[in-house]
Amino acid sequence: MRFSDLLSMSVNNLRRRKLRTFLTVLGVWIGTASIVVMVSLGIGFNELTMEQIASYGSLTEITIYSGEGMNQNDKDPKYMTDDVIKQFEQIDHVSAVSPLLEASVLMKQGAYESQANLTGVTQEYMKNITLKEGKLPDPGEKKLQMVVGNMVIRNFSNPKSHTDYFSDPTKLPDVDFMNRPMFVIFDTDAYYQSQSGTTPDGKTPVKPPKKYLLTTSGLVKGSVEEYNSYSYNIYVDIDALKVQLKQIFKKKPIPNQPTTKKGKPYNYFIYNQAVVQVDDMKNVSSVQKAITDLGFQANSNMEWLEQSQKQAKMVQALLGGIGAVSLFVAAIGIANTMMMSIYERTKEIGILKVLGCDMKVIRNMFLIESGFIGFFGGVAGITFSYGISVLINKFLASRFMPDMPGDLSRIPLWLSMTAIGFAIFVGMAAGFFPALRAMKLSPLAAIRNE
């Protein structure tokens, strides 16, 4: 018997018992939809977590801190210098390393001012920053140009009015980074001493330090309420910042830089922080371990992501298990339907055997029937799942998780295809033992059966 004949017979047998077939398909329909919706919620939760963590910074970045090494009272301080940065670059799977050099400054524009940190970074690091306006500083530019975070403006205030712009983003100070230059004071100690009129000893008058005009080359993408890892920072080229600090402080100790036991500055810059770019997410953990083995503190977003993924897998397993119960009940329904079909078609099976029909053909006929039930139920279940997913994302997610971006329920293509294939497998597995029973029926007993 040809395979096309088997298909035709199987479909006709299902059509003859429309109500029973529909009820059995309905069971698979509900079971498939339950699994798909439950798993889609787990997938959505996992991806939302990844997106939220990624919004705080790259998943392939590792932040390194000097830790106790910056404490100049340590007997053997472990400073992060340019030589140490080169050691980081030699670690396997490290694609780039950017030391971060911070300079505490006072910024002024019009009636507004702000205490801020200029963060010197490499050009490679700046390429990861997405801008909404302007451009990144030109490579090799000796003059300091700023890339300003989208929320920095909220740190500015008017000393006379005492308006709180930080807590209320609807009110913003009249500060224009792109079109007006910023007055920047690097020697803040001298500035505040000049305001009081004398040095701490109360005798020597202090002249106000020089103010420098800095321009802004670009603004970080995002509104004043959209936080990301670059929102509150002001970035400049690290080489240009080094030149600027050396010119301003000359042989005096530079703020935020450690000194020798005699209080003298080192003849090289020391970083308290660096950022390592790893070539792939899967290598972040091994690179992070190699860095900590060198005696430095390191953390990455992958740590939080791995914990979140473990929780997401537990949620997926729990939700998938709940849905699997429904599909298991549907499998029992398929087995029951196929057993009833065998009892009703006993005489037909006997005639096929007497005519010399192969036992495997009889088995395959019932397996195809049960497979069709699984297929129809799976397709209907997937279609229904998409509808449920839309309702969840439109009503439940927006109501109970308004701050989470994106959809809560997500059904990727692989899940749809897997669900249909699994439904067919469950259908054929449920019909396997009834098919074996059909093969074992005695031809003469089957023919005499009424």
C-alpha positions in Angstrom: 0.0 0.0 0.0 1.4 3.4 -1.0 2.0 6.1 1.5 -0.5 8.4 -0.2 -3.1 5.7 0.3 -2.3 5.5 4.0 -2.7 9.3 4.3 -6.0 9.2 2.5 -7.4 6.4 4.7 -6.2 8.1 7.9 -7.8 11.5 7.0 -11.1 9.8 6.0 -11.2 7.8 9.2 -10.7 11.0 11.2 -13.4 12.8 9.1 -16.0 10.0 9.8 -15.8 10.8 13.5 -15.7 14.6 13.4 -16.9 15.3 17.0 -14.6 12.8 18.6 -11.7 14.0 16.4 -12.4 17.6 17.3 -12.5 17.0 21.0 -9.3 15.1 20.9 -7.6 17.8 18.8 -9.0 20.4 21.3 -7.1 18.6 24.1 -3.9 18.9 22.1 -4.7 22.4 21.2 -5.1 23.5 24.8 -2.0 21.5 25.9 0.2 23.0 23.2 -1.1 26.5 23.9 -0.4 26.1 27.6 3.2 25.1 27.0 3.9 27.7 24.4 2.4 30.6 26.5 4.2 29.5 29.6 7.5 29.1 27.9 7.0 32.4 26.0 6.6 34.1 29.4 9.9 32.6 30.6 11.7 33.6 27.4 10.2 37.1 27.7 11.4 37.5 31.3 14.9 36.3 30.4 15.2 38.6 27.4 13.8 41.6 29.3 16.3 41.0 32.0 19.1 40.9 29.4 17.9 44.1 27.8 17.6 45.9 31.1 21.1 44.8 32.2 22.6 45.6 28.7 21.1 49.1 29.0 23.3 49.7 32.0 26.4 48.9 30.0 27.8 46.4 27.5 27.6 42.7 28.4 31.2 42.2 27.1 32.7 44.9 29.4 34.6 44.3 32.6 35.3 47.1 35.0 38.5 46.9 37.0 39.2 48.7 40.3 42.5 49.1 42.1 40.9 48.3 45.4 43.3 48.5 48.3 46.1 49.3 45.9 45.0 53.0 45.9 45.6 53.3 49.6 49.0 54.9 49.9 49.4 53.6 53.5 49.7 50.0 52.2 53.2 48.7 52.5 53.3 47.4 48.9 50.5 49.3 47.1 49.4 47.7 43.8 48.8 50.6 41.5 47.2 50.4 38.1 49.7 52.0 35.8 50.2 52.0 32.0 52.4 48.9 32.5 49.6 47.1 34.2 47.2 48.1 31.4 49.5 46.4 29.0 49.3 43.2 31.1 45.5 43.3 30.8 45.8 43.7 27.0 47.9 40.5 26.8 45.1 38.4 28.4 43.4 36.0 26.0 40.1 37.2 24.4 40.7 40.8 25.5 40.0 43.1 22.5 40.7 46.5 24.1 41.5 48.1 27.4 40.7 51.7 28.4 42.1 53.2 31.6 39.8 55.8 33.2 41.4 58.9 34.5 39.2 61.1 36.6 39.6 64.8 37.4 37.3 66.6 39.8 36.4 70.0 38.4 33.9 72.9 38.9 31.9 73.8 35.9 30.2 77.2 35.4 27.9 78.6 32.7 26.0 81.8 33.3 24.4 81.6 36.8 24.7 77.9 37.0 27.5 75.6 38.3 28.1 72.0 39.1 30.7 69.8 40.7 31.7 67.2 38.1 34.2 64.6 37.1 36.0 64.7 33.8 36.6 61.1 32.8 39.5 60.6 30.4 39.1 57.5 28.2 40.6 56.2 25.0 39.1 56.7 21.6 38.3 53.0 21.5 36.2 53.3 24.6 34.3 56.4 23.1 33.2 54.4 20.1 30.8 52.5 22.4 29.0 55.7 23.3 25.9 56.4 21.2 25.3 60.1 20.6 22.1 61.9 19.9 23.8 65.1 18.8 27.3 66.1 17.7 30.3 63.8 17.3 33.1 62.2 19.2 36.3 64.2 19.7 38.7 63.9 16.7 41.6 61.4 17.3 44.8 63.3 18.2 43.0 66.5 19.1 45.1 68.2 21.8 42.4 70.5 23.0 39.9 69.0 25.5 36.5 68.4 24.0 33.7 66.9 26.1 31.2 64.2 25.4 28.4 65.0 27.9 26.0 62.5 29.4 22.3 63.0 28.8 21.5 63.5 32.5 24.5 65.7 33.5 22.4 68.8 33.1 20.4 67.9 36.1 23.5 68.3 38.3 23.7 72.0 37.6 22.1 74.5 40.0 21.9 78.2 40.7 23.7 78.9 44.0 21.4 81.9 44.6 18.0 80.3 43.9 18.7 76.8 45.3 16.3 75.2 42.8 16.4 71.4 42.8 16.8 70.3 39.2 18.0 66.9 40.1 14.8 65.7 41.7 12.5 67.4 39.2 13.4 66.6 35.6 10.5 68.8 34.3 12.6 71.8 35.4 16.0 72.2 33.7 18.6 74.9 34.2 19.4 77.2 31.3 22.6 75.4 30.3 23.5 74.8 26.7 26.4 72.4 26.2 26.5 72.4 22.4 26.2 76.1 21.6 27.9 77.7 24.5 31.4 76.9 26.0 31.8 75.8 29.6 34.0 77.5 32.2 36.0 74.8 34.0 38.1 75.2 37.1 40.5 72.3 37.7 42.2 73.5 40.9 39.0 73.4 43.0 41.0 73.6 46.3 42.5 76.9 45.3 39.1 78.2 44.1 37.4 77.6 47.4 40.3 79.0 49.3 40.2 82.1 47.2 36.5 82.4 48.0 37.3 82.4 51.7 40.2 84.8 51.1 43.0 82.8 52.8 44.6 79.4 53.0 43.8 77.0 55.8 46.5 78.6 58.0 44.5 81.8 57.8 47.5 84.0 56.8 48.3 83.7 53.1 45.8 85.2 50.6 45.0 83.0 47.7 44.5 84.1 44.1 41.6 82.6 42.2 42.7 79.8 39.8 42.5 80.1 36.1 39.3 79.2 34.4 39.5 77.2 31.2 36.9 77.2 28.3 35.9 73.7 27.2 33.6 73.0 24.3 31.2 70.0 23.9 31.7 67.8 20.9 28.7 65.5 21.5 25.8 64.6 23.8 25.0 61.1 24.8 21.7 59.6 23.4 18.7 59.7 25.7 16.4 62.1 27.5 17.1 63.6 30.9 15.1 60.7 32.4 16.6 57.8 30.4 19.4 56.3 32.5 22.3 54.4 30.9 25.9 53.7 32.0 27.0 57.0 30.3 24.2 59.3 31.5 26.0 61.1 34.4 29.5 61.1 33.0 31.5 63.7 31.1 34.1 62.0 28.8 37.3 63.5 27.3 40.3 62.1 25.5 42.6 60.6 28.1 45.8 61.8 26.4 44.5 65.4 26.1 43.4 65.3 29.8 46.9 64.2 30.9 48.5 67.1 29.1 46.0 69.5 30.6 46.6 68.3 34.1 50.4 68.4 33.8 50.2 72.0 32.5 47.9 73.2 35.3 49.4 71.5 38.3 53.0 71.2 37.1 55.0 69.7 40.0 52.1 70.0 42.5 50.1 66.8 43.5 47.2 66.3 41.1 43.9 65.7 42.9 42.7 62.1 42.9 46.3 60.9 42.3 48.2 59.1 45.1 51.5 60.6 46.3 54.7 59.2 47.8 55.1 58.9 51.6 56.8 62.3 51.4 53.8 63.8 49.7 55.3 64.2 46.3 53.5 63.2 43.1 54.6 60.3 41.0 56.1 61.0 37.6 53.4 58.8 36.0 49.6 58.6 36.1 47.9 56.0 38.3 44.4 54.9 37.4 41.8 53.7 39.9 39.6 52.2 37.3 39.8 50.6 33.8 37.4 49.0 31.4 38.2 45.8 29.5 36.4 44.9 26.3 36.1 41.1 25.7 35.6 39.6 22.3 32.6 37.5 23.3 30.1 37.2 26.1 31.0 33.6 26.8 34.6 34.6 27.6 33.8 37.3 30.1 34.0 35.0 33.1 37.4 33.6 32.3 38.9 37.0 31.5 37.4 38.4 34.8 39.0 35.5 36.7 42.4 36.2 35.1 42.2 39.8 36.1 41.3 39.0 39.8 44.2 36.6 39.8 46.5 39.6 39.1 45.3 41.1 42.4 42.7 43.6 41.1 38.9 43.8 41.8 36.7 43.2 38.7 33.1 43.1 38.0 30.8 42.9 35.0 27.2 42.8 34.0 27.6 39.1 33.1 27.6 38.4 36.9 24.1 39.8 37.2 23.1 38.3 33.9 24.2 34.7 34.9 22.2 35.0 38.2 19.2 36.3 36.3 19.5 33.5 33.7 19.5 30.9 36.4 16.3 32.4 37.8 14.8 32.6 34.3 15.6 28.9 33.7 13.9 27.9 36.9 10.8 30.0 35.9 10.8 28.5 32.4 11.0 25.0 33.8 8.2 25.6 36.3 6.0 27.3 33.7 6.8 24.6 31.1 6.0 21.9 33.5 2.6 23.3 34.2 1.9 23.4 30.5 3.2 19.9 30.0 0.6 18.6 32.4 -2.1 19.8 30.0 -0.4 18.1 27.0 0.0 14.9 29.0 -3.8 14.9 29.6 -4.2 15.5 25.9 -2.0 12.4 25.1 -4.2 10.3 27.3 -7.2 11.6 25.2 -5.4 10.6 22.0 -4.6 7.1 23.3 -8.3 6.7 24.3 -9.5 7.9 20.9 -7.2 5.5 19.1 -8.3 2.6 21.3 -11.9 3.3 20.6 -11.1 3.5 16.9 -9.5 0.1 17.0 -12.6 -1.4 18.7 -14.9 0.1 16.1 -12.8 -0.9 13.2 -11.9 -4.4 14.3 -13.6 -6.0 11.4 -11.9 -3.6 8.9 -8.5 -4.6 10.4 -9.3 -8.3 10.1 -10.2 -7.9 6.4 -7.0 -6.0 5.7 -5.0 -8.8 7.4 -6.8 -11.6 5.5 -6.1 -9.7 2.2 -2.4 -9.9 3.1 -1.8 -6.4 4.2 1.5 -6.0 5.9 1.4 -5.6 9.7 3.6 -2.5 9.5 1.1 -0.8 7.2 -1.6 -1.3 9.8 0.6 0.1 12.5 1.6 3.1 10.3 -2.1 3.8 9.5 -2.9 4.3 13.2 0.3 6.2 13.9 -0.5 8.6 11.0 -3.9 9.2 12.4 -2.6 10.0 15.8 0.1 12.1 14.2 -2.5 14.1 12.3 -4.4 14.7 15.6 -1.1 16.1 17.1 -0.4 18.2 14.0 -3.8 19.8 13.9 -3.8 20.4 17.6 -0.3 21.8 17.5 -1.1 24.3 14.7 -4.3 25.4 16.4 -2.5 25.7 19.7 0.3 27.9 18.2 -2.2 30.2 16.5 -4.1 30.5 19.8 -0.9 31.2 21.6 -0.1 34.2 19.5 -3.5 35.6 20.3 -2.9 35.1 24.0 0.6 36.6 23.8 -0.8 39.7 22.2 -3.4 40.1 25.0 -0.7 39.6 27.7 1.6 42.2 26.2 -1.2 44.7 25.6 -3.1 44.5 28.9 -1.2 42.6 31.6 2.4 43.7 30.9 1.5 47.3 30.5 -0.5 47.3 33.7 1.7 45.3 36.0 5.2 46.0 34.5 4.9 49.6 33.0 8.6 50.3 33.6 9.9 47.3 31.7 10.6 48.0 28.0 9.5 45.4 25.4 7.0 42.5 25.4 6.7 40.2 28.3 5.4 37.2 26.2 7.7 36.4 23.3 7.2 33.5 20.9 10.3 33.0 18.6 10.0 31.0 15.4 12.0 28.1 16.9 9.4 27.7 19.7 6.5 27.6 17.2 8.2 24.9 15.1 9.3 22.9 18.2 5.8 23.0 19.6 4.3 21.7 16.4 6.9 18.9 16.2 6.5 18.1 19.8 2.7 17.9 19.4 3.1 15.5 16.5 5.5 13.4 18.5 3.2 13.3 21.5 0.3 12.3 19.2 2.2 9.4 17.6 3.6 8.3 21.0 0.1 8.2 22.4 -1.1 6.2 19.4 1.9 3.7 19.5 0.4 1.2 21.9 -3.1 1.2 20.3 -1.3 0.6 16.9 0.5 -2.4 18.4 -2.8 -3.8 19.6 -4.2 -3.4 16.1 -1.2 -5.4 14.8 -1.8 -8.3 17.3 -5.5 -8.8 16.5 -6.3 -12.2 15.2 -7.6 -12.0 11.6 -10.4 -14.6 12.0 -11.5 -13.2 15.4 -11.6 -9.7 13.9 -13.7 -10.8 11.0 -16.2 -12.6 13.2 -16.4 -9.5 15.5 -19.7 -7.5 15.3 
